[in-house]
Amino acid sequence: MTNASFNPLEEPGQLSGLINPCILVIFGATGDLTARKLLPALYNLSKDGQLPSQFACVGFARREKTHEEFRKEAKDSIAKFSRTKPIDETLWAQFEEHLFYHTSEFHLEEGYNRLRSFLNELDVQFGTKGNRVFYLSTQPSFFTLICEKLHSTGLIYDHEKVVDKWSRIIIEKPFGHDLTSALTLQAELLKFLNEKQIYRIDHYLGKETVQNLLVFRFANIFFESLWNNRYIDHIQITVAEDIGIGTRGNFWEEAGLLRDIVQNHVMQVLSLVAMEPPVNLDADSIHDEKVKVLKALRPLSEEALKKEVVRGQYGPGFVNGAEVIGYRQEKNVSPTSNVETFLALKVFIDNWRWQGVPFYIRSGKRLPKKATEIAVIFKDPPAVLFQEGTKRNEPNVLAIRIQPDDGTSLKINCKVPGPSSSIQPVKMDFRYGTYFGIEPPEAYERLICDCILGDRTLFAREDEVLSSWQFLTPILDFWAKEPTTNFPNHPSGSWGPRDADAMIEKDGRKWRLL
Amino acid sequence: MSAHIIDPSKIQSELTKIWEGIDKVNKSRAALFNLVIYIEHNKRLDYIRSITQKVIEKFPSRVIFISVDKDAPQGELKTAVSVLTASSGEFVITCDLIEIIASKDTQMRIPFIILPHLIPDLPIYLLWGEDPSLKNPLLEELGSYATRLIFDSESGSSLQEFAKGVLKQKEQFKCDVADLNWARIEPFREILQSAFSSPLKIEELKEIKEMKICYNISESAVFCHPKVQATYLQAWIATRLNWTLKEVKAEEKCTQITYQSEKGEVKVAFETKEISDLPMGMILSLELSTNKNAHFLFERNIKLSNQVRATYSTAEKCLVPENFIFPKGGAGQSLIKEIFHKGTSLHYLKVLDLITKVDKNIC
């Protein structure tokens, strides 16, 4: 290799790579996400020795607060929400010296100018070389404003011209609330940023099992060779939560389940399950294949919108034996709200591999249990052998559990020992937690690291988000046109409204009991 | 051997008995690979045992621990089985340990004992705790089953002979090879790769005229070749920059190596310090000077040994020092790294190749 930038010391696949020096600025530093996820993630990265000492974190928010107050609150949050407990006091003493707080309104340019000066001081103190990650953990309505101010005050560098330092933005979901707003937001952001500087976070992509999907599919020949319409009858994707909306009433009244979970998490999982093998593992090659899946989704006809999309809302009921209130009784929720907290739909991917294979998706709040699973239900073998009358054997099912109890199981048929020829389905089970002795890092740890390393593989690309909205926006439009009249339509603690069962049962199939 | 001694024919049945006898609530028996360890009875035995425990805590595996005792009475061959606890907490992960102690004259029976107990379809990692350059028929036998042969250059009496031995085994068994000492210098390799990643810095790297490596010579019960890591590090840089070896001056307290680079001669010198809190052989600092009067110093923080401070200066400027931090190591970490690296490091093979050409025992 004669390339001038060829690094002779580099040996791909042998060294793991060190994290670059940088400052992480969190907008919305007093929010729930910062307390529950971001600060614990940084602490654990530091604990695992994965953060460089040339690192600082600055919380940016409107509330007046000193560095010391921010650190104290951060410590409390970490003590409460960190995956590793208790707090290591020696480590904390070092870690807290890298935590700072900056008070400003999001719209005041003066606040950003002060921030720039402060970050420059921190560069000298910590050797962070001018590298910046801006994490927008705020309401989406502030995204454009913050980017505009960061740009006008020189905090975002020109991606093409500045080569000795970098600036990146992490954006939390939702990215828009429909196709039009997503397009507008993207156009606005591109006024101030290069697409390569935008990291749209979807924490599902940071989960080990989701990352394992590619390995599982493309590093094992026997799954991939069966992964098509010849052998697969249908696929079920379930994202179920047993909790309600808690204190997020205001947000849910605006968003609903389709925007909060389906548009991002479910669509990401769907595209990973259905994508073709990428030509290599570069971020763009993987994104290209995911986008092809989303673009191949069969648009939902008016008929399909009526019959194959089922919306629901939880009413009062019992979850895990405890009595719980319905959605309309939650705080900051209208008593006549028609916001969906459950969604079931059937989709088709019109490409060579998946022609005719339905993907059944269901997701909801206040379902009987927390479970995220992809289930691949295979077709029956030719019905010549091992069949008694019309009774069919159980189909083979490959279940990939994303959470909890991450792992994979395969249901196969087996002869019952003894003189009879009875057949019994049995399960071969792999569980991450009982196979590896390593505690997997939290999704946010992995994703923050990847952003600092400049690896966009596990972040959603613009066209993925837009393609997803393009497919789902007609559902929102249809619902706006035809508001529901039967909410709440299922009790808390059930697997959703009866219409969702009817939707799949009319095809001669059933939802899996998780 | 602390476990109950059993007849070799009863290994499987005893393991089953143990497993059936323990309370299996929230307990799981796991094996990601077969880890076969061979070591002769010496002062490193306990060290190898301790790093084995570290490995299974992260990656539960079926451990077959073979130790050959030269002083054992003729004909002695003991086997025992027990269960290792890989992790505690809500779910306890356990794995099997099969221990074999043999006298020299019975060691060739060992392959026949262990073969039925290698779990099929799982990789077989053979940690050979002895010098691969010494002929040992057991290595010939076990090596042929191994997916990966892991050596420790600590165990060789001469680094040059060790390098020849590893290359020979690699050629013979066509499997991947690894070396714990190579893994031990990974942090420094990471840092140098990162520090010299820009085209400008790569050009400066080519201008090196002097290199000084300082390593730790603290006393150790298990290590006795403190210079191996330093030798590897300089050889790695030399091979990556295509330097050719000119001369080696190996004197009792001072070794100097001279290479020829495309820009001129490069002198490599070794220095030592004694820091009792750090492992013997650990690299403490690396200094590089270039023809253009640039000076790079990579210095390990003695108190926080997973941190290295890098300073860069020229006649005109001195940059703010940079601090590199890498995951904390500890005993067993090198073995874990070497088990899970994919393939054999081509850089490592080139380093070995260079070391075989050194006509004096520099280490």
Interface residues (C-beta under 8 A of the other chain):
Chain A: A4 S5 F6 N7 P8 L9 E10 E11 G13 Q14 L15 S16 G17 L18 P21 D48 G49 Q50 L51 P52 S53 Q54 V124 G127 R431 G433 T434 Y435 F436 G437 I438
Chain B: S28 A30 L32 I56 E57 K58 F59 P60 A86 S87 F91 I93 E186 R189 E190 I191 L192 Q193 S194 F196 S197 S198 P199 I202 L205 I237 R240 L241 N306 Q307 V320 P321 E322 N323 F324 I325 F326 P327 K328 H341 K342 G343 S345 L346 H347
